[in-house]
């Protein structure tokens, strides 16, 4: 009825504020009716300080829209939106499973079971078998330790010493409840994995893509989708672009990229700078009178930004990579948090260039890195010479200093070997 009424009034364009979920069904109906819809964030529709009513808000949004001052929000295509719904639901299930796992560990400690000391993963094969027997009423340490998997580092006797319980029934009841909840979420996650695998396989069948060459195998982690080779699927999903080549990229990061923006979403941004700005990884420069007042990162976040920041944090733990050297350089100057943001932005720029230009990841070689250092040394030499100081007097560039540094490095390598 609303669509018919708007078309009867000659309305061709409508602006909506993207708050909550009430706009989604209305947005679809207006689009199907042939009306152009501009979905904008509430940050751009703030009115002046006056009495707030729904009517005044609508009038203000209409005024801004008529002047062309409302930017449109990013909306993925229908296939990516369906995949996003499934992946977000799966992520929520994983969070709930983790919450149940934490509650199980709490009740285990209250029962005086120090399972976390002798088992690396409480929710692993050994841990879940022991918890299941405890819920059945088995409290004998010797019997519980028989559930030890052959890959466990601790022996059966060491596990038995950590499983001496106080036997409180209320704690056992709570542990049983959380164990059932954990098992329920495992089943739900498995169903989500099957649905996501079916959707991706059907999508790739409906839209066949060329796959140049074979995709190398990469080991799956604990929370990767079961029954789906995400390595090859992502390789085909992005038209033969292997985004796993980027350091720090994991299965969860790739799944976030596939579900939050999709292969066609990158082309909706004119440049890599626009993409980084949409992720709020670019500084919000505030300049007045030729002077920069602030250059902080804007507030706000989304799931893709969080995934890229997690990947950047993983890059910080890598030793030999171009992104790792960049991370160390920024962290030395401004701290780890600034380095995570800067590296996440660099990963976003690399992603945009790889997907839009259909090219593989080409890291900077170590020779370029060394060449940059040589240029920096040359600049320092010129600055020292400008003050009329002999570099040999400082002992920085003298042959003796190079010899001492070489001997120190050689002795350190001998100690390590």
Buried (B, 14 or more C-beta within 10 A) or exposed (E): EEBEEBBEEEEEEBBBBBEEEEBEEBBEBBBEBEBEBBBBBEEBBEBEEEEEEEEEBEEBBEEBBEEEEBEEBBBBBEBBEBBBEBBBBBBEBBEBBBBBBEBBBBBBEBBBBBBBEBBEEBBBBBBBBBBBBBBEEBBEBEEBBBBBEEEBEBEBEBBBBBBBBEEEEEBBEBBBBBBEBBBBBBEBBBEBBBEBBEBBEEBBEEEEEEEEEEBEEBEBEEBBBEEBBBBBBBBBBBEBBBBBBBBBBBBBBBBBBBBBBBBEBBEBBEEBBEBBBBBBBBBEEEEEEEEEEEEEBEEEEBBBBEBBBBBBBBBBEBEEBBBBBBBBEBBEEEEEEEBBBBBBBBBBBBBBBBBBEEEEBEEEEEEEEEEEEEEEEEEEEEEBEEEEEEBEEEEEBBEEBEEEEEEEEEEEEEEEE
